[in-house]
Structures are given as structure tokens and as C-alpha cells.
Amino acid sequence: MIIDTHAHIGKMIGFNMPGECLLKSMDKYGIDFSLFSDIEAAEYAHNGMKIPRFLQKKQNKVLKNDLEFVRQHSDRLGLLVWLKTAGELPDCEMLSLIEQNRDVIYGVKLHPFHSRTSPDDPKLEPVYDMCRRFSLPVVSHTGGCAEAMSDRLYNAAKAHPDISFVMVHMDLGTDNSRALDLLGELPNLYGDTTWVPVSTTLEAVRRYGSKKMLFGTDNTIDGIDTLLHNKTGDRSLYQEYFNELKHKLSREEYDDLMYKNAVRLFGVDLPAL
């Protein structure tokens, strides 16, 4: 059993990830269930420049489109609601949409790199009120700019102990050491494996046990074969998670990482489980 807690759909400058591509990739590489967020709610491009307003979509419009898609595949997919924290906050319409569709919504997605708004910014209190109301975990990108570093997510998690927070990437582009240290500081703070070396995950398990890390991938950011190879054709690190890692962890530890922690944290309930 494999649950991918960090997948994507949508089109953005430089990216095109149709929902059907994600489903085909899941079939091809044995992913039983994926939690996805939609990059069409991004507010800033990779170069740090704000995406022109006429190229952006309102977050409720993105949410409605995602709900229509996930409803067609709710046995295989769950939604993480990407919030546009730079320019929008949850409104009454969003609260109503989440309340009506809570069965297919598993959490909210913050992307401080693509919103240039840190998770510990006081303006996000309405977001955390919403998460508390609907018992939604917060999944957040970490790494790449000051607003997105793991310390900022740690601050938010410490200030909201009744909400679970996931450090996606464990500070992308670093040696993960700071995120690893923070992982053990709070019971409501978790890490994920998206572009994280197996050595970091093994160290997290060694230090804190097998309940603190979740399997995530960014599928299908490099296309349908993201889980096999990168854009240059080199073997994907996820192949090491699928193959070598199972021989370096106990069966219980490996199952915790690959699906059981997702079941516990997000409440994924599959018939096969």
C-alpha cells in the first residue's frame, strides 16, 4: 500500500499537469491513493515575480474545479486546498464549499514560495481558524526563500498546537539539517519525503521513530514518469524509496512511512485498508 501525500495537478508558467496524467502515473507506479493540490492557485512565479493578475484564478474558482475532478475519482484521490495567502483569505463561500465537501478534502496547502507569505504571518489566523473548525491538517512547502523556511512553519505549528503541520521538502535545496532538528521539537509537526534523500528520512526515523515522516513526491511535476526518472533521465530518488529503503527499515517502519502515517494524520479511509 502506498499513499502519496503530495501530488499536483494544474497549469502554471512552465508546468502542465493534467489530472488524468496523475491518475495514469499512479496506475503505472503502484500508487494507491494521492493527495493533490492545484498549482493554478500560485501567485508568484519561480523567479519571485508576481504573476500578472489577468493570469491568476480566484482560489474559489480553482477549488470548484478541483472538487469537480476529485468527485469523479474519490476512491483514488483526495484534495488539499491550495490557499492564495498573499492576495486572498478564506471567505464565506470557501467555508461553505469545504463544509459541503469535507469528505473529499483532506487538508489545506500553503505555498510560501509561490505566495511570498510566511506561515507565521498574523494575517493567516483566519486560515488556522478554518483548519481548526474542519479539523484540517496544514501541508506547507518549505525552502527557497525566507518566507518558506522551516522555522516559519515551526512558529505557526508552535502557536497552533491543536493543528497538524507538515514540512513538505524539509527545506528544499538544503541539507535538511534544520528541518530535521525542528521535526523533533513539536508533536504536531511532521516531515515529508518530497525530493528528500533517503538518508534524511532514515535519520528522522532513527531520531524520532517512524511516525513523523510521510511519503510525498510532487508527482507529476516531471511528467508521467516522475517516479521513475528526472527530466535528464537519471533515476528518480523515489525508486530508492520503493526498492532499497524497504530493506533498511522494519516492515512496521516502512508501512508507517508509505501509508499508515497518512491514514492517521489525514484520515484516509480506503476499503483495502
ZIPE-V806484 format. One record per pair of residues at least 24 apart in sequence whose ideal C-beta (glycine too) atoms are under 7 Angstrom apart, sorted by sequence separation. I is the first residue (numbers start at 1). J is the second residue. D is the distance in Angstrom with one decimal. If there is no record, write none. Layout:
i = {I:I}
j = {J:J}
d = {D:D}
//
This chain:
i = {15:38:59:81:164:165:166:167:168:176:180:184:190:192:194:59:79:83:85:138:140:142:163:165:167:169:183:78:79:80:83:140:142:143:164:166:168:169:170:215:4:7:9:12:79:80:81:82:83:137:138:139:140:141:142:161:169:2:7:8:10:12:38:78:80:81:108:110:112:113:140:141:142:143:144:150:154:158:2:3:6:7:8:9:10:11:59:80:82:86:107:112:116:118:137:139:142:143:144:150:157:183:2:3:4:5:10:12:67:74:85:86:107:108:109:110:111:117:132:142:143:170:1:8:63:84:86:107:113:116:132:143:154:157:13:14:85:102:107:113:120:128:131:150:154:157:60:71:119:60:63:67:70:118:119:95:112:113:120:128:154:90:98:112:120:60:67:89:90:119:142:13:89:85:198:90:112:197:36:41:43:85:198:210:215:33:34:35:36:37:41:43:198:210:215:36:38:43:83:205:213:33:35:37:211:202:210:198:210:214:166:168:193:205:213:214:19:23:26:211:214:23:80:42:44:35:43:44:37:42:43:44:190:164:137:137:6:107:106:106:6:106:34:6:5:6:78:25:25:28:22:22:29:21:25:24:25:25:17:21:17:15:5:5:6:7:8:4:5:6:3:4:6:7:2:4:8:4:35:33:33:32:32:2:3:1:2:5:1:3:5:3:1:1}
j = {39:62:83:105:188:189:190:191:192:200:204:208:214:216:218:84:104:108:110:163:165:167:188:190:192:194:208:104:105:106:109:166:168:169:190:192:194:195:196:241:31:34:36:39:106:107:108:109:110:164:165:166:167:168:169:188:196:30:35:36:38:40:66:106:108:109:136:138:140:141:168:169:170:171:172:178:182:186:31:32:35:36:37:38:39:40:88:109:111:115:136:141:145:147:166:168:171:172:173:179:186:212:32:33:34:35:40:42:97:104:115:116:137:138:139:140:141:147:162:172:173:200:32:39:94:115:117:138:144:147:163:174:185:188:45:46:117:134:139:145:152:160:163:182:186:189:93:104:152:94:97:101:104:152:153:130:147:148:155:163:189:126:134:148:156:97:104:126:127:156:179:51:127:124:237:130:152:237:77:82:84:127:240:252:257:76:77:78:79:80:84:86:241:253:258:80:82:87:127:249:257:78:80:82:256:248:256:245:257:261:214:216:241:253:261:262:69:73:76:261:265:76:139:111:114:106:114:115:109:114:115:116:265:265:265:266:139:266:266:267:168:268:219:192:192:194:268:219:220:224:219:220:227:220:224:224:226:227:220:224:221:221:214:215:216:217:218:215:216:217:215:216:218:219:215:217:221:219:266:268:270:270:272:258:259:258:259:262:259:262:266:268:272:273}
d = {6.0:5.2:6.3:6.1:5.1:5.4:4.7:5.0:5.1:4.4:6.1:5.0:6.1:3.9:5.1:4.5:5.7:5.7:6.3:6.0:6.7:4.8:6.5:6.9:6.9:5.2:6.2:6.2:5.0:6.2:6.8:6.8:6.1:5.0:6.7:5.6:5.4:5.8:5.1:6.8:5.1:4.2:5.4:4.5:6.6:4.8:4.8:4.4:6.2:4.1:4.9:4.6:6.8:5.1:5.3:5.6:6.6:6.2:6.6:5.8:4.2:6.3:5.2:4.2:6.4:6.4:5.5:6.2:6.6:5.4:6.1:6.3:6.6:4.4:5.7:5.8:4.7:6.0:5.2:6.3:6.8:4.3:6.1:5.6:4.2:6.2:5.1:4.3:6.7:4.3:5.1:6.2:6.9:4.0:6.4:6.0:5.1:3.1:6.3:4.2:5.2:5.7:5.5:4.7:4.4:4.9:4.0:5.2:6.9:5.1:4.6:6.0:4.2:5.7:5.2:4.0:4.7:6.1:6.2:6.7:5.3:6.3:5.5:5.5:6.6:6.5:4.9:6.6:4.5:5.5:6.1:6.3:6.8:5.5:5.3:7.0:4.3:5.9:5.3:5.5:5.0:5.1:5.1:5.4:6.9:4.6:5.3:6.4:5.3:5.6:5.7:5.4:4.9:4.2:4.8:6.5:4.3:4.5:3.8:6.1:6.4:5.6:5.6:3.7:4.7:6.9:7.0:5.0:6.3:4.0:6.4:6.9:6.8:6.1:6.9:4.8:6.8:6.6:6.1:4.0:5.4:6.9:5.0:6.8:5.6:5.9:5.7:4.7:6.7:4.2:5.2:4.7:6.4:3.9:5.0:6.6:5.4:6.0:6.2:6.6:5.6:6.9:5.3:4.4:6.0:6.2:4.0:5.4:6.3:5.1:6.4:6.4:6.4:5.9:6.9:5.6:5.0:6.6:6.7:6.1:6.8:6.8:5.5:6.7:5.2:5.4:6.1:6.5:3.9:4.1:5.0:5.3:6.7:5.8:5.8:6.2:6.9:6.1:4.4:6.9:5.7:7.0:7.0:5.7:6.1:4.9:6.6:5.6:5.1:6.8:6.4:5.3:4.4:5.1:4.7:5.6:6.6:6.6:5.1:5.4:6.9:6.9:4.7:6.4:2.9:6.5:6.5:6.2:4.6:6.2:6.7:6.1:6.2:4.6:6.7:5.2:6.3:6.1:6.6:5.9:6.0:6.7:6.8:5.1:4.3:6.9:5.9:5.1:4.4:4.1:6.9:5.9:6.7:7.0}
//
